[in-house]
Amino acid sequence: MNTDVIFAVISTIGFGIALIFCFQIRKSLMDTAARTFLSASMGIYFLTGIGKLLQWFSITDYFIPYLGLFEILFVPFFLFFVYSFDTNRELKTRKRVEEALQKSNNDLEARVKERTAQLATSNEALKLEITERTHAEETLRESEEQIRNLLDSTAEAIYGTDLNGNCTFCNPACLRMLGYSSLDDLIGKNMHSLIHHSRHDGSPYPAKDCRIDQAFKHGEGIHVDDEVLWRPDGTCFPAEYWSYPVRRDNQVVGAVMTFFDITKRREAEERLLQSEEKYRMLIENNQDGIFISQDDIIKFANEAFAKIHGYTAEEIIGKNIWEIITPQDIDKVADVFRRIQAGDDAPGEFELCTLHRDRRTRIFVNMNIGRITYCGMWANMGTVKDITERKKAEEIQLENQRLVYLNKAKSGFLANMSHELRTPLNSIIGFTELLKQKVAGQLNEKQDRYVENVLTNSKLLLSLIEDILDFNKIEEGRIDLVFEELPVPETIKKILELLKENASRKYVTLKAELDPELTVIEADRQRFNQILYNLLENAVKFSKTEGGIVTITTRREGNTGIFQISDTGIGIKEYDMGRMFKAFEQLDAGITRKYGGTGLGLAITKRLVELHGGEITVVSRYGLGSTFTFSIPVSQVWN
């Protein structure tokens, strides 16, 4: 075999192997091309080496059969180039996509973090809101429970309506009074049609006139006590009710009604009406005035009421009630009438002035007003008590209180003045006594007489001031007695010694007749001495000059010591006896000028004796003398 043949065989075998390899590459490239064409977003076409257009309708079409040998050899290499180019571009695109994805991922993570923070804040706010809402719901639930318990436990019947008059709620008392057993019987039902459709006589009650519905129709509350409510069995009962609007956001959204079954009250009123004739005689004979008025007109009045105002019963019936009320009290009485009619609290009894028939005389009365049915209609019934005399007595009492106040003021003035006078007077007495004792030198007869007069009158004035102070203390209750056991004989002896010189100047004899059983008495030392001194000093002062006798006598009667001071003086006239122990009283101006004195001595003595629990009396014969007797309780007696 020559060289040409061998080369030809080898060339043929190599070409075959190359052709097989090309077909394998073609198949692989066709798969890649198919995927490329399917995923490409633009149209792709191929031209042959000589410019022939290759067309296909889908990537699955086989176009190789149309190619020549040149194209068969060229296409694989071209596809390999396209595949390499597309792969490179795909890598770049993928890189850009990955970068975009990375950026988007970073942005997303930032947004997620931001949103997570926002969600955390919102979550806390939501938790707080949930807590507050839970608390509010709990409070609301408790409030609703309290209201429900209140509605369930109250004896008053209560129900509510909407703006159409349909029932929205009711309590058990409402069901019971109306004769229903279930809430479903009322809830959502029109209450006027159900319980208020007819009047007490059975005549229809138009819904437009329904006074219950006025609460939500006109936004005003109303009180009614002269209508009836109906039960499902066709019976009715008299009711007193209150209907008030319910508002929400300043808008009326319904009404609530409260009512009572007043059957028993009406029955009682009916019994009262039926017994009116029975008690008419009792009313007529009553000393208090009684009247009944309707629409301000007096429909009935008993004789006492008419007489108080100067009329007969026939004359006053038919008059307007306001004709007998003083103008200043009309508003007061009108307000009571209005409150009674409205069912509000009204005073049980109040004071006012009414007018007599002469239109001038005012009559003070206590009036009591109530509401009754009279001749089938509502009326006001009142009682009137004439308190004019009591008011006069009260005025007198007020005047007495004023006088007491003035008397205290007078006492205070006297006490103040006495204090102001006593201080300089003590100085005068002190210096006068020094002059009389010739401490400052000898006095002639005339000077000595003047000094004696000054000293005597100063002591009299001081005695007057002391009496005023004592009386003022007694009147104001400012004297506190300190009781102790006093020896009676020794005390009397000391008082007589004090009066001995004065009695000697008038040639009056002092005598003591003492009961040996009365040796000790329980008394205040200073005030007991004052009692004895005042009475003995008066006896000496009013005794006749020369030959007068003053005697003090004691005796014991049970647990009481009796003391008598007698004189043979000028005596007391019978009609003056009642004035003996009054303050600032002196029986005769001439006697005052002759004997002096303040008119307080006996008044003070009487009060001091009474403070010791004793009494004082006087027996006298004018021109012959007087005997004063006083008693003091004795605690113990020693012989």
Stockholm file with secondary structure:
# STOCKHOLM 1.0

chainA/1-639         MNTDVIFAVISTIGFGIALIFCFQIRKSLMDTAARTFLSASMGIYFLTGIGKLLQWFSITDYFIPYLGLFEILFVPFFLFFVYSFDTNRELKTRKRVEEALQKSNNDLEARVKERTAQLATSNEALKLEITERTHAEETLRESEEQIRNLLDSTAEAIYGTDLNGNCTFCNPACLRMLGYSSLDDLIGKNMHSLIHHSRHDGSPYPAKDCRIDQAFKHGEGIHVDDEVLWRPDGTCFPAEYWSYPVRRDNQVVGAVMTFFDITKRREAEERLLQSEEKYRMLIENNQDGIFISQDDIIKFANEAFAKIHGYTAEEIIGKNIWEIITPQDIDKVADVFRRIQAGDDAPGEFELCTLHRDRRTRIFVNMNIGRITYCGMWANMGTVKDITERKKAEEIQLENQRLVYLNKAKSGFLANMSHELRTPLNSIIGFTELLKQKVAGQLNEKQDRYVENVLTNSKLLLSLIEDILDFNKIEEGRIDLVFEELPVPETIKKILELLKENASRKYVTLKAELDPELTVIEADRQRFNQILYNLLENAVKFSKTEGGIVTITTRREGNTGIFQISDTGIGIKEYDMGRMFKAFEQLDAGITRKYGGTGLGLAITKRLVELHGGEITVVSRYGLGSTFTFSIPVSQVWN
#=GR chainA/1-639 SS CCHHHHHHHHHHHHHHHHHHHHHHHHHHHHHHHHHHHHHCSSCCCEECTTCCEECCSSTTCCCGGGCCHHHHHHHHHHHHHHHHHHHHHHHHHHHHHHHHHHHHHHHHHHHHHHHHHHHHHHHHHHHHHHHHHHHHHHHHHHHHHHHHHHHHHCSSEEEEECTTSBEEEECHHHHHHHTCCCGGGTBTSBHHHHHSSBCTTSCBCCGGGCSSTHHHHHSCCEEEEEEEEECTTSCEEEEEEEEEEEEETTEEEEEEEEEEECHHHHHHHHHHHHTHHHHHHHHHTCSSEEEEEETTEEEEECHHHHHHTTCCHHHHTTSBGGGGBCHHHHHHHHHHHHHHHHTCCCCSSEEEEEECTTSSCEEEEEEEEEEEEETTEEEEEEEEEECHHHHHHHHHHHHHHHHHHHHHHHHHHHHHHHHHHHHHHHHHHHHHHHHHTTTTCCCCHHHHHHHHHHHHHHHHHHHHHHHHHHHHHHHTTCCCCCEEEEEHHHHHHHHHHHHHHHHHHTTEEEEEECCTTCCEEEEEHHHHHHHHHHHHHHHHHTBCTTTEEEEEEEEEETTEEEEEEEECBCCCCGGGGGGTTSTTCCSCHHHHHHHCCCSCHHHHHHHHHHHTTCCEEEEEETTTEEEEEEEEECSCCCC
#=GC SS_cons         CCHHHHHHHHHHHHHHHHHHHHHHHHHHHHHHHHHHHHHCSSCCCEECTTCCEECCSSTTCCCGGGCCHHHHHHHHHHHHHHHHHHHHHHHHHHHHHHHHHHHHHHHHHHHHHHHHHHHHHHHHHHHHHHHHHHHHHHHHHHHHHHHHHHHHHCSSEEEEECTTSBEEEECHHHHHHHTCCCGGGTBTSBHHHHHSSBCTTSCBCCGGGCSSTHHHHHSCCEEEEEEEEECTTSCEEEEEEEEEEEEETTEEEEEEEEEEECHHHHHHHHHHHHTHHHHHHHHHTCSSEEEEEETTEEEEECHHHHHHTTCCHHHHTTSBGGGGBCHHHHHHHHHHHHHHHHTCCCCSSEEEEEECTTSSCEEEEEEEEEEEEETTEEEEEEEEEECHHHHHHHHHHHHHHHHHHHHHHHHHHHHHHHHHHHHHHHHHHHHHHHHHTTTTCCCCHHHHHHHHHHHHHHHHHHHHHHHHHHHHHHHTTCCCCCEEEEEHHHHHHHHHHHHHHHHHHTTEEEEEECCTTCCEEEEEHHHHHHHHHHHHHHHHHTBCTTTEEEEEEEEEETTEEEEEEEECBCCCCGGGGGGTTSTTCCSCHHHHHHHCCCSCHHHHHHHHHHHTTCCEEEEEETTTEEEEEEEEECSCCCC
//
